[in-house]
Amino acid sequence: SASTPETWAKFSHDNIHRAEREKLASVNLRALIDNILRDVSEDLRMQCAAVNGAFDKRCEELEDAKQKLEYHLKKILKKIGDQEANIAALKQAIKEKEAPIKVAQTRL
């Protein structure tokens, strides 16, 4: 088939017009993608900050709980030591009373 200069000009004009539309659509799509990527990046940064804040708070809570437990352990160990000393003193007192009890029993 042969083409005339008019049909060739119309075909070329249509191709140029279609190419311009596709180029404009590509530019719009790229702008949309850039906006989405920017939003996602901002969301990820915000989420990272939130996670870091929660992690720091949890670490502080854990450290506080550890210090409280260590303090209570120290108190309990001191009480255990005091009770052990009390038991030893009671055993010694019982031992010291054995001789007078024997004397009292013999006299009875």
DSSP file (Angstrom, degrees, kcal/mol; ACC not computed):
  #  RESIDUE AA STRUCTURE BP1 BP2  ACC     N-H-->O    O-->H-N    N-H-->O    O-->H-N    TCO  KAPPA ALPHA  PHI   PSI    X-CA   Y-CA   Z-CA
    1    1 A S              0   0    0      0, 0.0     2,-0.3     0, 0.0     0, 0.0   0.000 360.0 360.0 360.0 146.6    0.0    0.0    0.0
    2    2 A A        -     0   0    0      0, 0.0     2,-0.4     0, 0.0     0, 0.0  -0.735 360.0-144.5-105.6 153.3    1.2    3.5   -0.7
    3    3 A S        -     0   0    0     -2,-0.3     0, 0.0     4,-0.0     0, 0.0  -0.902   6.6-140.7-118.8 150.1    0.9    6.5    1.4
    4    4 A T     >  -     0   0    0     -2,-0.4     4,-2.7     1,-0.1     5,-0.2  -0.633  32.1-106.0 -99.9 162.9    0.3   10.0    0.5
    5    5 A P  H  > S+     0   0    0      0, 0.0     4,-2.3     0, 0.0     5,-0.1   0.849 121.2  52.6 -58.5 -32.5    2.0   13.0    2.1
    6    6 A E  H  > S+     0   0    0      2,-0.2     4,-2.5     1,-0.2     5,-0.2   0.927 111.2  44.5 -69.6 -44.3   -1.3   13.9    3.9
    7    7 A T  H  > S+     0   0    0      2,-0.2     4,-2.6     1,-0.2    -1,-0.2   0.880 114.5  50.2 -68.0 -35.6   -1.7   10.3    5.3
    8    8 A W  H  X S+     0   0    0     -4,-2.7     4,-2.5     2,-0.2    -2,-0.2   0.912 111.2  48.5 -66.4 -41.7    1.9   10.3    6.3
    9    9 A A  H  X S+     0   0    0     -4,-2.3     4,-2.6    -5,-0.2    -2,-0.2   0.909 113.3  47.2 -64.0 -43.0    1.6   13.7    8.1
   10   10 A K  H  X S+     0   0    0     -4,-2.5     4,-2.6     2,-0.2    -2,-0.2   0.922 113.0  48.8 -65.1 -44.2   -1.6   12.5    9.9
   11   11 A F  H  X S+     0   0    0     -4,-2.6     4,-2.2     2,-0.2    -2,-0.2   0.919 113.8  46.5 -60.5 -44.8    0.1    9.3   11.0
   12   12 A S  H  X S+     0   0    0     -4,-2.5     4,-2.6     2,-0.2    -2,-0.2   0.907 112.2  50.5 -64.3 -42.9    3.2   11.1   12.2
   13   13 A H  H  X S+     0   0    0     -4,-2.6     4,-2.7     1,-0.2    -2,-0.2   0.914 110.9  48.9 -62.2 -43.4    1.0   13.7   14.0
   14   14 A D  H  X S+     0   0    0     -4,-2.6     4,-2.7     2,-0.2    -1,-0.2   0.901 111.6  49.8 -62.9 -41.3   -0.9   10.9   15.7
   15   15 A N  H  X S+     0   0    0     -4,-2.2     4,-2.6     2,-0.2    -2,-0.2   0.920 112.4  46.9 -63.0 -44.1    2.3    9.2   16.7
   16   16 A I  H  X S+     0   0    0     -4,-2.6     4,-2.4     2,-0.2    -2,-0.2   0.922 113.2  49.1 -63.9 -44.3    3.7   12.4   18.2
   17   17 A H  H  X S+     0   0    0     -4,-2.7     4,-2.0     2,-0.2    -2,-0.2   0.917 113.1  46.7 -61.6 -45.0    0.5   13.1   20.0
   18   18 A R  H  X S+     0   0    0     -4,-2.7     4,-2.3     1,-0.2    -2,-0.2   0.893 111.6  51.7 -64.5 -40.4    0.4    9.5   21.5
   19   19 A A  H  X S+     0   0    0     -4,-2.6     4,-2.5     1,-0.2    -2,-0.2   0.896 108.7  50.8 -63.9 -40.1    4.1    9.8   22.4
   20   20 A E  H  X S+     0   0    0     -4,-2.4     4,-2.5     2,-0.2    -1,-0.2   0.900 110.4  49.7 -63.8 -41.1    3.4   13.1   24.3
   21   21 A R  H  X S+     0   0    0     -4,-2.0     4,-2.5     2,-0.2    -2,-0.2   0.919 112.6  46.6 -63.4 -43.7    0.5   11.5   26.2
   22   22 A E  H  X S+     0   0    0     -4,-2.3     4,-2.4     2,-0.2    -2,-0.2   0.891 112.0  51.1 -65.8 -39.2    2.6    8.5   27.2
   23   23 A K  H  X S+     0   0    0     -4,-2.5     4,-2.4     2,-0.2    -2,-0.2   0.923 111.6  47.1 -63.5 -44.2    5.5   10.9   28.2
   24   24 A L  H  X S+     0   0    0     -4,-2.5     4,-2.5     2,-0.2    -2,-0.2   0.901 112.2  50.1 -64.0 -41.5    3.1   12.9   30.3
   25   25 A A  H  X S+     0   0    0     -4,-2.5     4,-2.5     2,-0.2    -1,-0.2   0.885 110.4  50.8 -63.4 -38.3    1.6    9.7   31.9
   26   26 A S  H  X S+     0   0    0     -4,-2.4     4,-2.5     2,-0.2    -2,-0.2   0.909 110.0  49.0 -65.3 -42.7    5.2    8.6   32.6
   27   27 A V  H  X S+     0   0    0     -4,-2.4     4,-2.3     2,-0.2    -2,-0.2   0.924 113.0  47.6 -62.6 -44.3    6.0   11.9   34.3
   28   28 A N  H  X S+     0   0    0     -4,-2.5     4,-2.4     1,-0.2    -2,-0.2   0.907 112.1  49.8 -62.9 -41.6    2.8   11.7   36.4
   29   29 A L  H  X S+     0   0    0     -4,-2.5     4,-2.6     2,-0.2    -2,-0.2   0.905 110.4  49.8 -64.7 -41.4    3.6    8.1   37.3
   30   30 A R  H  X S+     0   0    0     -4,-2.5     4,-2.7     2,-0.2    -1,-0.2   0.905 110.7  50.0 -64.1 -40.8    7.1    8.9   38.4
   31   31 A A  H  X S+     0   0    0     -4,-2.3     4,-2.3     2,-0.2    -2,-0.2   0.914 111.4  49.1 -63.3 -41.9    5.9   11.8   40.5
   32   32 A L  H  X S+     0   0    0     -4,-2.4     4,-2.5     2,-0.2    -2,-0.2   0.923 111.9  48.2 -62.5 -44.7    3.3    9.5   42.2
   33   33 A I  H  X S+     0   0    0     -4,-2.6     4,-2.9     1,-0.2     5,-0.2   0.911 110.2  52.0 -63.2 -42.8    6.0    6.9   42.8
   34   34 A D  H  X S+     0   0    0     -4,-2.7     4,-2.3     2,-0.2    -1,-0.2   0.912 110.9  47.9 -60.1 -42.5    8.3    9.5   44.3
   35   35 A N  H  X S+     0   0    0     -4,-2.3     4,-2.6     2,-0.2    -2,-0.2   0.914 112.5  48.6 -64.0 -42.9    5.6   10.7   46.6
   36   36 A I  H  X S+     0   0    0     -4,-2.5     4,-2.8     2,-0.2     5,-0.2   0.933 112.3  48.2 -63.3 -45.6    4.8    7.2   47.7
   37   37 A L  H  X S+     0   0    0     -4,-2.9     4,-2.5     1,-0.2    -1,-0.2   0.895 112.1  49.8 -62.2 -39.5    8.5    6.4   48.3
   38   38 A R  H  X S+     0   0    0     -4,-2.3     4,-2.4    -5,-0.2    -1,-0.2   0.921 112.7  47.1 -64.5 -44.0    8.8    9.6   50.3
   39   39 A D  H  X S+     0   0    0     -4,-2.6     4,-2.8     2,-0.2    -2,-0.2   0.917 113.2  48.2 -63.6 -43.7    5.7    8.8   52.4
   40   40 A V  H  X S+     0   0    0     -4,-2.8     4,-2.7     2,-0.2    -2,-0.2   0.918 111.7  50.1 -63.2 -43.1    6.9    5.2   53.0
   41   41 A S  H  X S+     0   0    0     -4,-2.5     4,-2.2    -5,-0.2    -2,-0.2   0.916 112.2  47.1 -62.1 -43.2   10.4    6.5   54.0
   42   42 A E  H  X S+     0   0    0     -4,-2.4     4,-2.5     2,-0.2    -2,-0.2   0.911 112.2  50.3 -64.7 -42.3    8.8    9.0   56.4
   43   43 A D  H  X S+     0   0    0     -4,-2.8     4,-2.7     1,-0.2    -2,-0.2   0.911 110.6  49.4 -61.7 -42.3    6.6    6.3   57.9
   44   44 A L  H  X S+     0   0    0     -4,-2.7     4,-2.5     2,-0.2    -1,-0.2   0.893 111.0  49.6 -64.9 -39.2    9.5    3.9   58.3
   45   45 A R  H  X S+     0   0    0     -4,-2.2     4,-2.4     2,-0.2    -2,-0.2   0.917 112.2  47.8 -64.7 -42.1   11.5    6.7   60.1
   46   46 A M  H  X S+     0   0    0     -4,-2.5     4,-2.4     2,-0.2    -2,-0.2   0.915 113.0  48.1 -64.6 -41.8    8.6    7.5   62.4
   47   47 A Q  H  X S+     0   0    0     -4,-2.7     4,-2.7     2,-0.2    -2,-0.2   0.896 110.5  51.9 -64.8 -39.6    8.1    3.8   63.1
   48   48 A C  H  X S+     0   0    0     -4,-2.5     4,-2.7     2,-0.2    -2,-0.2   0.918 110.5  48.1 -62.3 -43.5   11.8    3.4   63.8
   49   49 A A  H  X S+     0   0    0     -4,-2.4     4,-2.4     2,-0.2    -2,-0.2   0.903 112.3  49.3 -63.9 -41.0   11.7    6.3   66.2
   50   50 A A  H  X S+     0   0    0     -4,-2.4     4,-2.5     2,-0.2    -2,-0.2   0.917 112.6  47.0 -64.6 -43.2    8.7    4.8   68.0
   51   51 A V  H  X S+     0   0    0     -4,-2.7     4,-2.7     2,-0.2    -2,-0.2   0.918 112.5  49.6 -65.2 -43.2   10.3    1.4   68.3
   52   52 A N  H  X S+     0   0    0     -4,-2.7     4,-2.7     2,-0.2    -2,-0.2   0.905 111.6  49.3 -62.5 -40.8   13.5    3.0   69.6
   53   53 A G  H  X S+     0   0    0     -4,-2.4     4,-2.4     2,-0.2    -2,-0.2   0.928 113.0  46.1 -63.6 -45.3   11.6    5.0   72.1
   54   54 A A  H  X S+     0   0    0     -4,-2.5     4,-2.5     2,-0.2    -2,-0.2   0.887 113.2  50.3 -64.6 -38.6    9.6    2.0   73.3
   55   55 A F  H  X S+     0   0    0     -4,-2.7     4,-2.5     2,-0.2    -2,-0.2   0.919 110.8  48.6 -65.8 -43.8   12.9   -0.1   73.5
   56   56 A D  H  X S+     0   0    0     -4,-2.7     4,-2.3     2,-0.2    -2,-0.2   0.913 112.1  49.4 -61.4 -42.8   14.6    2.6   75.5
   57   57 A K  H  X S+     0   0    0     -4,-2.4     4,-2.5     1,-0.2    -2,-0.2   0.925 111.6  48.6 -61.9 -44.6   11.6    2.8   77.9
   58   58 A R  H  X S+     0   0    0     -4,-2.5     4,-2.5     1,-0.2    -1,-0.2   0.884 109.8  52.2 -64.4 -38.0   11.6   -1.0   78.3
   59   59 A C  H  X S+     0   0    0     -4,-2.5     4,-2.5     2,-0.2    -1,-0.2   0.908 110.1  48.8 -63.8 -41.3   15.4   -1.0   79.0
   60   60 A E  H  X S+     0   0    0     -4,-2.3     4,-2.5     2,-0.2    -2,-0.2   0.919 111.9  48.9 -63.5 -43.3   14.9    1.7   81.7
   61   61 A E  H  X S+     0   0    0     -4,-2.5     4,-2.6     1,-0.2    -2,-0.2   0.903 112.0  49.3 -61.9 -41.0   12.0   -0.3   83.2
   62   62 A L  H  X S+     0   0    0     -4,-2.5     4,-2.4     2,-0.2    -2,-0.2   0.913 111.4  48.2 -65.2 -43.0   14.2   -3.4   83.1
   63   63 A E  H  X S+     0   0    0     -4,-2.5     4,-2.4     2,-0.2    -2,-0.2   0.901 112.3  49.7 -64.1 -41.2   17.1   -1.6   84.8
   64   64 A D  H  X S+     0   0    0     -4,-2.5     4,-2.4     2,-0.2    -2,-0.2   0.925 111.6  48.2 -63.3 -44.8   14.8   -0.2   87.4
   65   65 A A  H  X S+     0   0    0     -4,-2.6     4,-2.6     1,-0.2    -2,-0.2   0.891 110.7  52.2 -62.6 -39.3   13.3   -3.7   88.1
   66   66 A K  H  X S+     0   0    0     -4,-2.4     4,-2.5     2,-0.2    -2,-0.2   0.920 109.8  48.3 -63.2 -44.3   16.9   -5.1   88.3
   67   67 A Q  H  X S+     0   0    0     -4,-2.4     4,-2.3     2,-0.2    -2,-0.2   0.906 112.2  49.0 -64.2 -41.1   17.9   -2.5   90.8
   68   68 A K  H  X S+     0   0    0     -4,-2.4     4,-2.7     2,-0.2    -2,-0.2   0.924 112.1  48.5 -63.8 -43.5   14.8   -3.1   93.0
   69   69 A L  H  X S+     0   0    0     -4,-2.6     4,-2.6     1,-0.2    -2,-0.2   0.897 111.3  49.9 -63.9 -39.7   15.4   -6.9   92.9
   70   70 A E  H  X S+     0   0    0     -4,-2.5     4,-2.3     2,-0.2    -1,-0.2   0.901 111.2  49.6 -64.5 -39.9   19.1   -6.4   93.8
   71   71 A Y  H  X S+     0   0    0     -4,-2.3     4,-2.2     2,-0.2    -2,-0.2   0.932 112.9  46.2 -63.6 -45.8   18.0   -4.2   96.7
   72   72 A H  H  X S+     0   0    0     -4,-2.7     4,-2.8     1,-0.2    -2,-0.2   0.885 110.8  53.4 -65.5 -37.6   15.5   -6.7   97.9
   73   73 A L  H  X S+     0   0    0     -4,-2.6     4,-2.9     2,-0.2     5,-0.2   0.923 108.3  50.1 -60.6 -44.3   18.0   -9.5   97.6
   74   74 A K  H  X S+     0   0    0     -4,-2.3     4,-2.0     1,-0.2    -2,-0.2   0.917 112.3  47.3 -61.1 -43.4   20.4   -7.6   99.7
   75   75 A K  H  X S+     0   0    0     -4,-2.2     4,-2.4     2,-0.2    -2,-0.2   0.917 113.4  47.9 -63.5 -43.2   17.7   -7.1  102.4
   76   76 A I  H  X S+     0   0    0     -4,-2.8     4,-2.8     1,-0.2    -2,-0.2   0.910 110.6  50.8 -66.0 -42.1   16.7  -10.7  102.3
   77   77 A L  H  X S+     0   0    0     -4,-2.9     4,-2.4     2,-0.2    -1,-0.2   0.886 110.6  50.0 -63.1 -37.2   20.3  -11.9  102.6
   78   78 A K  H  X S+     0   0    0     -4,-2.0     4,-2.6    -5,-0.2    -2,-0.2   0.919 111.2  48.5 -65.6 -42.7   20.8   -9.6  105.6
   79   79 A K  H  X S+     0   0    0     -4,-2.4     4,-2.7     2,-0.2    -2,-0.2   0.902 111.0  50.7 -63.6 -40.6   17.6  -11.0  107.2
   80   80 A I  H  X S+     0   0    0     -4,-2.8     4,-2.7     2,-0.2    -2,-0.2   0.930 111.3  48.3 -61.2 -45.3   18.8  -14.6  106.5
   81   81 A G  H  X S+     0   0    0     -4,-2.4     4,-2.4     1,-0.2    -2,-0.2   0.908 111.6  49.7 -61.7 -42.1   22.2  -13.7  108.1
   82   82 A D  H  X S+     0   0    0     -4,-2.6     4,-2.4     2,-0.2    -2,-0.2   0.918 112.3  47.5 -62.3 -43.0   20.5  -12.2  111.1
   83   83 A Q  H  X S+     0   0    0     -4,-2.7     4,-2.9     2,-0.2    -2,-0.2   0.888 110.5  51.6 -67.0 -38.6   18.2  -15.2  111.5
   84   84 A E  H  X S+     0   0    0     -4,-2.7     4,-2.5     2,-0.2    -1,-0.2   0.914 111.5  47.5 -63.4 -40.9   21.2  -17.6  111.2
   85   85 A A  H  X S+     0   0    0     -4,-2.4     4,-2.4     2,-0.2    -2,-0.2   0.896 111.9  50.8 -64.7 -39.1   23.0  -15.6  113.9
   86   86 A N  H  X S+     0   0    0     -4,-2.4     4,-2.5     2,-0.2    -2,-0.2   0.911 110.5  48.8 -63.9 -42.8   19.8  -15.7  116.0
   87   87 A I  H  X S+     0   0    0     -4,-2.9     4,-2.8     2,-0.2    -2,-0.2   0.923 111.7  49.1 -62.0 -44.6   19.6  -19.5  115.5
   88   88 A A  H  X S+     0   0    0     -4,-2.5     4,-2.3     1,-0.2    -2,-0.2   0.905 111.5  49.5 -62.5 -40.6   23.3  -19.9  116.5
   89   89 A A  H  X S+     0   0    0     -4,-2.4     4,-2.5     2,-0.2    -2,-0.2   0.896 111.4  49.3 -65.2 -39.7   22.7  -17.7  119.6
   90   90 A L  H  X S+     0   0    0     -4,-2.5     4,-2.7     2,-0.2    -2,-0.2   0.915 110.7  49.5 -65.6 -42.2   19.6  -19.8  120.6
   91   91 A K  H  X S+     0   0    0     -4,-2.8     4,-2.6     2,-0.2    -2,-0.2   0.912 112.5  48.3 -61.0 -41.5   21.6  -23.0  120.1
   92   92 A Q  H  X S+     0   0    0     -4,-2.3     4,-2.4     2,-0.2    -2,-0.2   0.905 111.4  49.7 -65.2 -40.8   24.4  -21.6  122.3
   93   93 A A  H  X S+     0   0    0     -4,-2.5     4,-1.4     2,-0.2    -2,-0.2   0.904 111.5  48.9 -64.9 -40.0   21.8  -20.5  124.9
   94   94 A I  H  X S+     0   0    0     -4,-2.7     4,-0.7     1,-0.2    -2,-0.2   0.921 111.5  49.8 -62.8 -43.7   20.3  -24.0  124.9
   95   95 A K  H >X S+     0   0    0     -4,-2.6     3,-0.8     1,-0.2     4,-0.6   0.897 109.7  50.9 -62.2 -40.7   23.7  -25.5  125.3
   96   96 A E  H 3< S+     0   0    0     -4,-2.4     3,-0.3     1,-0.2    -1,-0.2   0.794 109.1  51.9 -68.2 -27.0   24.6  -23.2  128.2
   97   97 A K  H 3X S+     0   0    0     -4,-1.4     4,-2.1    -3,-0.2    -1,-0.2   0.581  88.5  82.7 -85.6  -9.4   21.3  -24.1  129.9
   98   98 A E  H <X S+     0   0    0     -3,-0.8     4,-2.3    -4,-0.7     5,-0.2   0.914  89.8  49.5 -62.9 -43.6   21.9  -27.9  129.7
   99   99 A A  H  X S+     0   0    0     -4,-0.6     4,-2.2    -3,-0.3    -1,-0.2   0.946 112.8  45.4 -64.2 -48.2   24.2  -28.0  132.8
  100  100 A P  H  > S+     0   0    0      0, 0.0     4,-2.3     0, 0.0    -1,-0.2   0.873 112.6  52.5 -63.7 -32.1   21.8  -26.1  135.0
  101  101 A I  H  X S+     0   0    0     -4,-2.1     4,-2.7     2,-0.2    -2,-0.2   0.911 108.4  50.5 -66.9 -40.7   18.8  -28.2  133.7
  102  102 A K  H  X S+     0   0    0     -4,-2.3     4,-2.4     2,-0.2    -1,-0.2   0.908 111.1  49.0 -62.1 -42.3   20.8  -31.4  134.6
  103  103 A V  H  X S+     0   0    0     -4,-2.2     4,-2.2     1,-0.2    -1,-0.2   0.934 112.3  47.8 -62.8 -45.0   21.4  -30.1  138.1
  104  104 A A  H  X S+     0   0    0     -4,-2.3     4,-1.5     1,-0.2    -2,-0.2   0.892 112.4  49.1 -64.0 -39.5   17.8  -29.2  138.5
  105  105 A Q  H  < S+     0   0    0     -4,-2.7    -1,-0.2     1,-0.2    -2,-0.2   0.890 110.2  51.1 -67.3 -39.1   16.6  -32.6  137.3
  106  106 A T  H  < S+     0   0    0     -4,-2.4    -2,-0.2     1,-0.2    -1,-0.2   0.903 110.0  49.3 -65.5 -39.7   19.0  -34.4  139.6
  107  107 A R  H  <        0   0    0     -4,-2.2    -1,-0.2     1,-0.3    -2,-0.2   0.810 360.0 360.0 -69.9 -28.5   17.8  -32.5  142.6
  108  108 A L     <        0   0    0     -4,-1.5    -1,-0.3    -5,-0.2    -2,-0.2   0.534 360.0 360.0 -67.6 360.0   14.2  -33.3  141.6
